[in-house]
Amino acid sequence: MSELKLYNSLTRTKEVFKPIHPGFVGIYVCGPTVYGHAHLGHAKSYISFDVIVRYLRYSDFRVRYVQNITDVGHLVSDADEGEDKIGKQARLEQLEPMEVVERYTKSYFEDMDILNVLRPDISPRASGHIPEQIELVGTLIEKGFAY
């Protein structure tokens, strides 16, 4: 089997893939923000991740595939301004925000199932990990990787 090469956006070069732990690969990808139905951009992204996960498993790696569900805190503006997209959609549909989250999470997974995209092993919700996110951002700022 040939070597798997991946593009490293930090070094801007293709590099031979070497797992941190022999025989095991952990993959974490940002999942959808669930305030509406999936679209072509979702399909393209998650089919791409699916191909990588399948290839790694085919290559006898044990893979833990994690894809979060963003169920809070995604603002309508990329400038970190405005209201939360889920809150806005909840108002439009006259539902509670978590009803919107449940509806569109279910819809997203159904759409990916139709495309035969493997489901992740773990799908944590952003709202369940806010303290950890705050701590991680603090660490990134402290190390000069964020501002």
C-alpha positions in Angstrom: 0.0 0.0 0.0 1.4 3.4 -0.8 2.0 6.1 1.7 -0.8 8.5 2.5 0.2 12.1 1.9 -1.8 15.0 3.3 -1.5 18.7 2.8 -0.3 20.5 5.9 -1.8 24.0 5.8 0.7 25.2 8.5 3.8 24.2 6.4 2.1 24.5 3.1 3.5 21.2 1.9 2.3 17.7 1.4 3.6 15.4 4.1 3.5 11.7 4.7 0.9 10.9 7.3 2.3 9.4 10.5 -0.1 8.9 13.4 0.9 10.2 16.9 0.0 6.8 18.3 0.9 3.8 16.2 -2.2 2.1 14.8 -4.6 4.7 16.1 -5.9 7.9 14.5 -8.1 10.5 16.2 -10.0 12.8 13.9 -12.0 15.8 15.1 -13.9 17.9 12.6 -16.2 20.8 13.0 -19.8 19.6 12.4 -22.8 21.6 11.3 -24.4 24.5 13.0 -27.9 23.1 13.2 -30.3 26.0 12.4 -31.3 24.8 9.0 -31.2 21.8 6.6 -27.9 20.5 5.2 -26.7 22.0 1.9 -24.2 21.1 -0.8 -21.3 22.6 1.2 -22.1 20.2 4.1 -22.2 17.3 1.7 -18.8 18.2 0.1 -17.1 18.6 3.5 -18.4 15.5 5.1 -18.0 13.3 2.1 -14.3 14.4 2.1 -13.9 13.5 5.8 -15.8 10.2 5.1 -13.3 9.2 2.4 -10.3 9.8 4.8 -11.9 7.9 7.6 -12.8 5.0 5.3 -9.3 4.9 3.9 -7.6 4.9 7.3 -9.9 2.1 8.5 -9.2 0.2 5.3 -5.5 0.7 6.1 -6.0 -1.1 9.4 -5.9 2.0 11.6 -8.3 2.1 14.6 -10.1 5.4 14.0 -12.0 7.5 16.5 -14.0 10.0 14.4 -15.5 12.9 16.3 -17.7 15.5 14.7 -19.2 18.2 16.9 -22.7 19.6 16.6 -22.7 23.4 17.0 -25.9 24.0 18.9 -25.2 27.4 20.4 -23.1 30.5 19.9 -22.8 30.8 16.1 -23.5 34.4 15.4 -25.2 35.7 12.3 -22.2 37.9 11.5 -18.7 36.6 10.8 -17.5 39.7 12.7 -18.7 38.1 16.0 -21.7 40.4 16.2 -25.4 40.1 16.1 -27.6 37.3 17.4 -27.2 33.6 17.6 -28.3 31.8 14.4 -30.2 29.2 16.3 -32.0 31.8 18.5 -33.0 33.7 15.4 -34.3 30.5 13.6 -36.2 29.6 16.8 -38.0 32.9 16.7 -38.8 32.5 13.0 -40.2 29.0 13.5 -41.8 29.9 16.9 -40.0 27.1 18.7 -37.6 26.7 21.6 -33.9 26.9 20.5 -33.3 23.3 21.4 -36.3 22.2 19.3 -34.6 23.8 16.4 -31.4 22.0 17.3 -33.1 18.6 17.5 -35.0 19.1 14.2 -32.0 20.1 12.2 -29.6 17.7 13.8 -31.9 14.8 12.9 -32.3 16.3 9.4 -28.6 16.6 9.0 -27.9 12.9 9.9 -30.7 11.7 7.7 -29.3 13.6 4.7 -25.8 12.2 5.4 -27.3 8.7 5.6 -28.8 9.2 2.2 -25.4 10.0 0.9 -24.0 6.9 2.6 -21.6 9.1 4.7 -20.5 7.2 7.8 -21.7 8.7 11.1 -19.1 9.8 13.5 -18.2 7.7 16.5 -18.9 10.7 18.8 -21.0 13.8 18.1 -20.6 16.1 21.1 -22.7 19.2 21.3 -20.9 22.5 21.7 -23.3 23.6 24.5 -22.1 20.7 26.6 -18.4 21.8 26.5 -18.4 25.5 27.0 -16.1 25.5 30.1 -13.6 23.4 28.2 -13.8 25.7 25.2 -13.1 28.7 27.3 -10.1 27.0 28.9 -8.7 25.9 25.6 -9.1 29.5 24.1 -7.2 30.8 27.2 -4.4 28.3 26.6 -4.2 29.3 22.9 -4.1 33.0 23.8 -1.4 32.3 26.4 0.7 30.5 23.9 0.3 33.2 21.3 -1.8 31.0 18.9 -4.9 33.1 19.2 -5.9 36.6 20.2 
